[in-house]
Amino acid sequence: MVFILKENNRLKILISAYACEPNKGSEPGVGWNFVKQISQYHQLWVITRANNQKAIEDKLKKHSLENVTWIFYDLPKWLKFWKKGNRGIHLYYYLWQIGISILAKRLSKQIKFDLVHHITFVMYWLPSFLWRLRIPFIWGPIGGGETTPQTFVKSMDFSGRFHERMRRLVQYLLEHDYAVRKLAKKASVTLATTEETANRLKNLKTPNIRLCSQVALSKQEIFELDIKHLNHKTFRFLSVGNLFHLKGFHLSITAFKKFFDKSKHGEYWIIGKGPEKEKLKKLIRVYKLENQIFLKGGIPRKEVFDSYSKCDVFIQSGLHDSGGFASIEAMTARLPVICLDLGGPALQVTEDTGIKIPAKSPEQVINDMADAMFKLAADPELCWKMGEAGRQRVIDHFNWEKKADFFNQIYQEILTKS
């Protein structure tokens, strides 16, 4: 059931969206698209970073959003001089949340909000203080509870092992932050993006947890990805993502080697840029697959969409990912997906839309992924069926209009109980 209120009974909702920017993917896209959809039904006051202001105002000149009051907030200069790009971002975010809680308290004296909803960042181990407004508080969708299985950490180089161990340490320390633990118990509803995050929240005694992916596409994107696949002689696999160790490209490249050694045909395209590029190039040279595996680098999104039409199967080899926008795009473009049974992709992909690989050990994943490649390359009809089912699954569950319906039902449920 869709909960749509009459014009004069719109809910007054305060939104916390640190990351919120039009025409962007990842967290900025989550913030923007959520606001865009929910504003059709309710009156919103959105607190976001001041550095998002220009992009938002430029977008509003062309496509206005009614029922939204934008509040652009940043910390004083003397509190942010040390922040450069992603350096210091978590501490800055923590302080930003304290700052907006003071702002929100003043604002709530003027406007009687019906509820408050924290959208971004999508991290369970960084707090919001807006539950202190003493009105219904929705936390999420939030992720970040995913970790690389220990057997895979052991197989990484020094930098990869160091990164994973530091990430686990940060998770542990911030899970024991008083503000995080208090928030976890005070939220009216907490929306977890993955099973792994839900389990972490249960350990924090969070009372009302629902699974809800933060990943979705707009009607326009779904239309643009209604792609006819071109006839090509070469069977192609495709991956899209930043070249980081946690994306597991060393696993998918090795799996492709096993596939190619036996089949003697096929290509593997990897789109993305990042610090692992040289290591992956070296691995490709060692395997003597320079004419079969192509690192395409970072390319415009339009060209990424075009690449879907030239490939047959999408590979998502990430070791921990609470989202997975690329696999959703690939499904929309009618590509079956091979992914690890971890994180966000594990919720997106079903047996009708792809093949999920258990993540027990690197050797097992490589062997199972190679087997999945063989299976799909040998069965064009299965690829077609999975591709059609994947597109329909996105239309039914991973579009922003459906997300709006879901959140409206959550709001109705909370206010009925209040």
Secondary structure as UniProt FT lines:
FT   HELIX           7..9
FT   STRAND          12..17
FT   TURN            22..23
FT   HELIX           26..38
FT   TURN            39..41
FT   STRAND          43..49
FT   HELIX           50..52
FT   HELIX           53..62
FT   TURN            66..67
FT   STRAND          68..73
FT   HELIX           77..79
FT   TURN            80..82
FT   TURN            85..86
FT   HELIX           89..110
FT   STRAND          115..120
FT   TURN            124..125
FT   HELIX           130..133
FT   STRAND          137..143
FT   HELIX           150..153
FT   TURN            154..155
FT   HELIX           158..175
FT   HELIX           178..186
FT   STRAND          189..192
FT   HELIX           195..203
FT   TURN            204..205
FT   STRAND          209..211
FT   HELIX           219..224
FT   STRAND          236..240
FT   HELIX           245..247
FT   HELIX           249..263
FT   STRAND          267..271
FT   TURN            275..276
FT   HELIX           277..286
FT   TURN            287..288
FT   TURN            290..292
FT   STRAND          293..297
FT   HELIX           301..309
FT   STRAND          313..316
FT   HELIX           325..332
FT   TURN            333..334
FT   STRAND          337..340
FT   HELIX           343..348
FT   TURN            351..353
FT   STRAND          354..357
FT   HELIX           362..377
FT   HELIX           380..397
FT   HELIX           400..417
//
